[in-house]
Amino acid sequence: MTRYSIIKLVLIVLIMTTTDISAGGVFPYKVHRVNLNNGFKALLIPMPGSGLVSYYTVVRTGSRDEWEPGKSGFAHFFEHMMFRGTNKYPLYDSVTTTIGADANAYTDDDLTVYHLNFAAEDLDKVMDLESDRFRNLNYPKDQFMTESGAVYGEYRKSVTNPFSVLFEKFQDMAFDKHTYKHTTIGFEADIKDMPNQYEYSLSFYNRYYRPENCVLVIAGDFDPEKVSKMVEDYYSPWKPGYVSPKIEPEPKQTAPREAKIKYDGKTLPLVAIGYKYDAFNVYNKDFMAMLPFADLAFGETSELYKKLVLDEQKVQFVSAGAQTKRDPFPFMIYSRVKAESDMDYVISEIEKTIEHFKNNLVSKEQLDNLKKRMKYQFLMGLDSPESVASVLPMFITLTGDIEVLDEYFIQMMDITPEDIQRAVKKYFVKESRNQVILTGN
């Protein structure tokens, strides 16, 4: 955290460096950083008195890293396989159940996260369990076949959700070369072929599940000095060997793209509109301006929301999201329209809103109040070990650490009405526009 006072307590302990970062910026807790010579990093956040610990392992690999043709879906696949066990702990779920730990995982475009919540007294057991499965995951071919079949079943279930169908089409249409072309679960043809990819799965694990590609976050009731030594003992034997993916940059989009698709079932019409913009960068004012813009233009207090949702009741919802990705991705606007005959009208109102922000400055008072609220909501959410640990993976996967978190809010608070107007003019151009409309039977 660039505005934190950094106390460099360098403990020359064979293969470990520990740095304490005192709370002095936006993030209210002291962070003890452990860096091992194999590239592994742990961020320890003591929260005395809770009696609980939240344990998050962030793998900086997601569906974005699936660059080889025919091999999409493996980041999500390993979210499943990592619970299959090792020679030391062949029944992973049995161990976590015995100690009453809540264990789960999730995958996104840029990351895979494994997380547990448990009683503080079980931290040593959990660290033994987790370090072992990340170093020594072991699964025979029959288990691989079973799990890959289950993943295809999950894909088939996902296409019964109209939103999944909408997003799958949107990403496939919006990208030509970049791996964001496929969603986290992967292309259907690749998933169907996954049972034939046992050897490749071992290669994927060996390339990406390496210490220099993972960051551990532990928040809760523990002694940081003791846990720093535990991290060294359990994770230093993990051998490095990360191989970075060969991701092809996306060519500049030069013309708008549109698609209309039919959903095989009943649903209200959906529309997704996206304008290509920049990758995450807190020092890019245009990118940062999109974060408050999403709420100002499309949030629940916006004029558009009031008109379409509350007054006219043309849509069930309208919302937008400034995507925080490692590589450029569209700024997304969504709506669920109550009547197909109103779709063109709803889209025109969305476009009018964008034009309004191009031609008019937002109220400085309104913007300042929003920025304060965003910061307040972030801080008020940091009230438990789980809530603290759960907000950090995004920053870790984007930058490799959480130092940027402080700068994120510093730059956010510095955004002006002029910044928003300039950014909207820059990003919301016809050539970068993508739109998918989904209707049901």
C-alpha positions in Angstrom: 0.0 0.0 0.0 1.9 3.0 -1.3 0.7 5.4 1.4 1.3 3.0 4.2 4.3 3.4 6.5 6.3 0.3 5.7 8.4 -1.1 8.6 11.0 -3.3 7.0 11.7 -5.9 9.6 13.8 -8.2 7.5 14.2 -11.5 9.2 17.0 -13.3 7.5 15.6 -16.7 8.2 17.0 -18.9 5.5 14.3 -18.6 2.9 11.8 -16.2 4.3 11.3 -12.4 4.4 8.6 -10.9 6.5 7.5 -7.3 6.2 5.0 -5.6 8.5 2.8 -2.9 6.9 1.1 -0.7 9.6 -2.4 0.4 9.0 -2.3 4.0 8.0 -4.3 4.3 4.8 -7.7 3.2 3.8 -7.3 -0.5 4.7 -7.7 -0.4 8.5 -5.7 -3.6 9.5 -2.1 -4.2 9.9 -0.7 -6.6 7.3 2.2 -8.9 7.8 3.7 -10.0 4.5 5.7 -13.2 4.2 7.8 -13.7 1.0 9.5 -17.0 0.4 12.4 -17.6 -1.9 10.3 -19.9 -4.1 8.1 -16.9 -5.0 5.3 -17.7 -2.6 3.7 -14.8 -0.8 1.4 -14.8 2.3 -0.5 -11.8 3.6 -1.3 -12.2 7.3 -4.0 -10.0 8.9 -4.5 -10.5 12.6 -7.9 -9.8 14.0 -7.7 -10.7 17.7 -10.6 -11.9 19.6 -12.8 -13.3 16.9 -11.8 -16.9 17.5 -12.1 -17.5 13.8 -9.8 -17.6 10.8 -10.4 -17.1 7.1 -7.9 -18.8 4.8 -7.8 -17.7 1.1 -5.4 -19.1 -1.5 -5.5 -17.0 -4.6 -4.2 -18.6 -7.8 -3.6 -16.0 -10.4 -4.9 -18.2 -13.2 -8.4 -18.2 -14.6 -10.1 -18.8 -17.9 -8.0 -16.0 -19.3 -5.0 -18.2 -19.1 -6.5 -21.0 -21.3 -4.7 -19.9 -24.4 -4.3 -23.3 -26.2 -7.0 -24.1 -28.8 -9.4 -26.8 -27.6 -8.3 -26.5 -24.0 -10.7 -24.0 -22.5 -12.4 -24.8 -19.2 -9.4 -26.2 -17.2 -9.2 -23.4 -14.7 -12.7 -24.1 -13.6 -12.1 -27.9 -13.9 -9.4 -27.6 -11.2 -11.7 -25.8 -8.9 -13.4 -29.3 -8.8 -10.3 -31.5 -8.9 -8.5 -29.7 -6.0 -11.0 -31.3 -3.6 -10.0 -34.8 -4.7 -7.2 -35.2 -2.2 -3.6 -36.3 -2.0 -1.7 -39.4 -0.9 -1.4 -37.9 2.6 -5.0 -36.7 2.7 -7.0 -38.8 0.2 -10.3 -37.6 1.6 -10.1 -33.9 1.7 -13.8 -33.3 2.5 -13.6 -35.7 5.4 -10.9 -33.7 7.0 -12.6 -30.3 6.7 -15.9 -31.8 7.9 -14.2 -33.3 11.0 -12.9 -29.9 12.1 -16.1 -28.1 11.1 -14.4 -26.0 8.4 -16.4 -24.4 5.6 -14.4 -25.0 2.4 -15.3 -23.8 -1.1 -13.8 -22.3 -4.2 -14.6 -20.1 -7.2 -13.2 -19.4 -10.7 -13.4 -16.2 -12.7 -11.7 -14.9 -15.9 -8.5 -13.9 -14.1 -8.2 -16.1 -11.0 -9.2 -19.2 -9.0 -9.7 -18.8 -5.3 -9.9 -21.5 -2.6 -11.2 -20.5 0.7 -11.9 -21.9 4.2 -13.4 -20.5 7.4 -12.7 -22.4 10.6 -11.9 -22.1 14.3 -8.5 -20.5 15.0 -7.3 -23.6 16.9 -7.4 -25.6 13.7 -5.0 -23.2 11.7 -2.0 -25.6 11.8 -4.1 -28.5 10.6 -5.6 -26.4 7.8 -2.2 -25.1 6.7 -0.9 -28.7 6.5 -3.9 -29.7 4.5 -3.8 -26.8 2.1 -0.1 -26.7 1.5 -0.2 -30.4 0.8 -3.0 -30.3 -1.8 -1.4 -27.4 -3.7 1.9 -29.2 -3.8 0.8 -32.8 -4.2 -2.6 -33.1 -5.7 -3.0 -36.6 -6.9 -5.9 -38.0 -9.0 -6.0 -41.2 -11.1 -7.5 -41.3 -14.5 -10.8 -42.7 -13.4 -11.3 -39.8 -11.0 -10.4 -37.4 -13.8 -13.0 -39.0 -16.1 -15.7 -38.8 -13.4 -15.0 -35.1 -12.7 -14.7 -34.1 -16.3 -18.1 -35.7 -16.9 -19.6 -33.8 -14.0 -18.2 -30.5 -15.4 -20.0 -31.1 -18.7 -23.1 -31.7 -16.7 -22.6 -28.4 -15.0 -22.2 -26.7 -18.4 -25.5 -28.3 -19.6 -27.2 -27.0 -16.5 -25.7 -23.5 -17.0 -27.4 -23.1 -20.5 -30.8 -23.5 -18.8 -30.0 -20.0 -17.3 -30.7 -17.3 -19.9 -28.1 -15.0 -18.3 -25.4 -17.7 -18.9 -26.5 -18.0 -22.5 -26.5 -14.2 -23.0 -23.0 -13.8 -21.6 -21.6 -16.8 -23.5 -22.8 -15.2 -26.7 -21.6 -11.8 -25.8 -18.0 -12.8 -25.0 -17.8 -15.0 -28.1 -19.0 -12.1 -30.3 -17.0 -9.3 -28.6 -13.6 -11.0 -28.8 -11.7 -12.4 -31.8 -8.3 -13.4 -30.5 -8.1 -12.8 -26.7 -9.0 -15.7 -24.3 -11.8 -13.6 -22.8 -13.7 -14.9 -25.9 -14.8 -17.9 -23.8 -16.5 -17.7 -20.4 -15.1 -19.3 -17.3 -16.7 -22.7 -17.9 -15.3 -22.9 -21.4 -16.5 -23.7 -24.9 -18.9 -26.6 -25.0 -16.9 -28.6 -27.6 -13.8 -28.4 -25.3 -15.7 -29.5 -22.3 -17.2 -32.4 -24.1 -13.7 -33.5 -25.1 -12.2 -33.0 -21.6 -12.4 -36.7 -20.7 -9.8 -37.3 -23.4 -7.4 -34.7 -21.9 -6.0 -36.4 -18.8 -2.4 -35.9 -19.7 -3.1 -32.2 -20.5 -4.7 -31.7 -17.2 -1.5 -32.8 -15.4 0.4 -30.3 -17.6 -2.1 -27.5 -16.7 -1.7 -28.2 -12.9 2.1 -28.3 -13.1 2.3 -25.1 -15.0 0.0 -22.9 -13.1 -0.2 -24.4 -9.6 3.2 -23.1 -8.5 4.2 -21.0 -5.6 5.1 -17.9 -7.6 1.6 -17.8 -9.1 -0.2 -18.1 -5.7 -0.8 -15.7 -2.8 -2.2 -16.7 0.6 -4.4 -14.5 2.6 -5.0 -15.4 6.3 -7.2 -13.1 8.3 -8.4 -13.8 11.9 -7.4 -14.6 15.4 -3.7 -15.7 15.4 -0.2 -14.7 16.3 1.5 -13.4 13.1 5.0 -14.3 14.2 4.0 -17.9 14.9 2.0 -18.1 11.6 4.9 -16.6 9.6 7.1 -19.5 10.7 4.3 -21.9 9.9 4.1 -20.5 6.4 7.8 -21.0 6.0 7.6 -24.6 7.2 4.7 -25.7 5.1 5.2 -23.8 1.9 8.9 -23.5 1.4 9.3 -27.0 0.0 7.0 -26.1 -2.8 9.1 -26.0 -6.0 8.7 -23.1 -8.4 8.1 -23.6 -12.1 5.3 -21.3 -13.2 5.0 -21.0 -17.0 3.1 -17.9 -18.2 0.4 -18.2 -20.8 0.9 -17.0 -24.3 -2.2 -14.8 -24.5 -2.8 -13.1 -27.9 -3.7 -9.4 -27.6 -7.2 -8.5 -28.9 -7.1 -6.4 -32.1 -8.7 -3.0 -31.9 -12.4 -3.2 -32.7 -13.3 -1.0 -35.7 -17.0 -1.5 -36.1 -20.0 -2.1 -33.8 -21.2 -5.7 -33.3 -24.7 -6.9 -32.7 -26.5 -10.3 -32.3 -29.9 -11.6 -31.5 -30.3 -15.0 -30.0 -33.2 -17.2 -29.0 -33.3 -18.9 -25.6 -34.8 -22.4 -25.7 -37.3 -21.7 -23.0 -39.5 -19.0 -21.5 -37.8 -15.8 -20.3 -38.3 -12.1 -20.4 -36.1 -10.4 -23.0 -32.5 -9.5 -22.0 -30.0 -7.1 -23.4 -26.3 -6.8 -22.8 -24.5 -3.7 -24.2 -20.7 -3.4 -23.8 -18.2 -0.8 -24.8 -14.5 -1.8 -24.9 -12.3 0.1 -22.5 -9.0 -0.3 -20.6 -7.6 -2.9 -18.3 -7.4 -2.3 -14.6 -5.0 0.6 -13.8 -5.5 2.8 -10.8 -3.3 5.5 -12.3 -5.4 5.7 -15.5 -8.0 8.4 -14.7 -10.2 7.4 -17.6 -10.4 3.9 -16.3 -11.0 5.0 -12.7 -13.7 7.5 -13.8 -15.8 4.5 -15.1 -16.3 3.2 -11.5 -18.4 6.1 -10.2 -19.9 6.6 -13.7 -21.5 3.1 -13.5 -23.5 4.1 -10.4 -24.2 7.7 -11.5 -25.7 6.7 -14.9 -27.2 3.2 -14.2 -27.4 2.7 -10.4 -30.5 2.6 -8.3 -30.5 6.3 -7.6 -29.9 7.2 -11.3 -32.4 9.1 -13.4 -32.5 6.1 -15.9 -33.4 3.7 -13.1 -36.1 5.9 -11.8 -37.6 6.3 -15.3 -37.4 2.7 -16.6 -37.8 0.7 -13.4 -39.9 2.8 -11.0 -42.0 5.3 -13.1 -42.6 3.6 -16.4 -42.0 0.0 -15.2 -40.7 -1.0 -18.6 -37.9 -3.2 -17.1 -37.3 -5.4 -14.1 -33.8 -3.9 -13.7 -31.1 -1.9 -15.4 -27.6 -2.0 -14.2 -24.0 -1.5 -15.2 -20.5 -2.7 -14.2 -17.1 -1.3 -14.8 -15.2 -4.5 -15.2 -11.9 -4.8 -13.4 -9.8 -7.1 -15.5 -6.1 -7.8 -16.2 -6.7 -7.1 -19.9 -9.2 -4.8 -21.7 -12.8 -5.8 -21.4 -16.1 -4.1 -22.2 -17.9 -1.8 -19.8 -21.2 -3.7 -19.4 -24.8 -2.5 -19.2 -27.6 -5.0 -18.7 -31.4 -4.9 -18.6 -34.3 -7.3 -18.4 -37.2 -5.9 -20.4 -40.8 -6.8 -19.5 -42.1 -6.7 -23.1 -40.2 -7.5 -26.2 -42.0 -4.6 -28.0 -40.2 -2.1 -25.6 -36.7 -3.4 -26.3 -35.8 -0.7 -28.8 -37.2 2.0 -26.5 -35.1 0.7 -23.6 -32.0 0.6 -25.6 -32.6 4.2 -26.9 -33.0 5.4 -23.3 -29.7 3.8 -22.4 -28.0 5.5 -25.3 -29.6 8.8 -24.4 -28.2 8.4 -20.9 -24.7 7.9 -22.3 -25.1 11.0 -24.5 -26.3 13.0 -21.5 -23.0 12.3 -19.7 -21.0 13.2 -22.8 -22.6 16.6 -23.0 -23.2 17.5 -19.3 -21.0 17.5 -16.2 -22.3 15.5 -13.3 -22.9 17.5 -10.1 -19.7 17.8 -8.1 -21.8 17.4 -4.9 -23.4 14.3 -6.2 -20.1 12.8 -7.3 -18.4 13.6 -4.0 -21.3 12.0 -2.0 -21.0 8.9 -4.1 -17.3 8.6 -3.7 -17.7 8.9 0.1 -20.4 6.3 0.1 -18.3 3.9 -1.9 -15.4 4.2 0.5 -17.7 4.0 3.6 -19.4 0.9 2.2 -16.1 -0.8 1.7 -14.9 0.0 5.2 -18.1 -1.0 6.8 -17.9 -4.4 5.1 -14.6 -5.2 6.8 -16.1 -6.5 10.0 -15.0 -10.2 10.1 -12.1 -12.3 9.0 -14.1 -13.7 6.1 -15.2 -10.2 4.9 -11.7 -8.9 5.1 -10.1 -11.9 3.2 -12.8 -12.0 0.6 -12.3 -8.5 -0.7 -8.6 -8.9 -1.4 -8.4 -11.6 -4.2 -9.4 -9.0 -6.9 -6.5 -6.7 -6.1 -4.1 -9.6 -5.7 -4.9 -11.2 -9.1 -4.7 -7.8 -10.9 -1.4 -6.6 -9.4 0.1 -9.5 -7.4 -0.5 -7.8 -4.0 -2.8 -5.5 -2.1 -0.6 -2.5 -1.9 -2.7 -1.0 -4.7 -5.8 -1.0 -2.6 -4.9 2.2 -0.8 -4.0 3.9 -4.1 -7.3 2.7 -5.6 -9.3 4.8 -3.1 -6.9 7.7 -3.3 -7.3 7.9 -7.0 -11.0 7.3 -6.8 -11.5 10.2 -4.4 -9.6 12.4 -6.9 -12.0 11.8 -9.8 -13.7 15.0 -11.0 -16.8 15.6 -13.1 -14.5 16.6 -16.0 -12.7 13.2 -15.7 -16.0 11.4 -16.1 -17.1 13.4 -19.1 -13.8 12.9 -20.8 -13.8 9.2 -20.1 -17.4 8.7 -21.4 -16.5 10.6 -24.6 -13.4 8.4 -25.0 -14.9 5.0 -24.4 -18.5 5.2 -25.5 -17.9 5.3 -29.3 -19.8 3.4 -32.0 -16.7 1.4 -33.1 -16.3 -0.2 -29.6 -19.9 -1.1 -29.1 -21.2 -4.6 -28.7 -24.8 -5.6 -28.1 -26.6 -8.9 -27.7 -30.4 -9.3 -27.3 -31.9 -12.5 -26.0 -35.5 -13.5 -26.3 -37.4 -16.6 -25.2 -39.9 -18.8 -26.9 
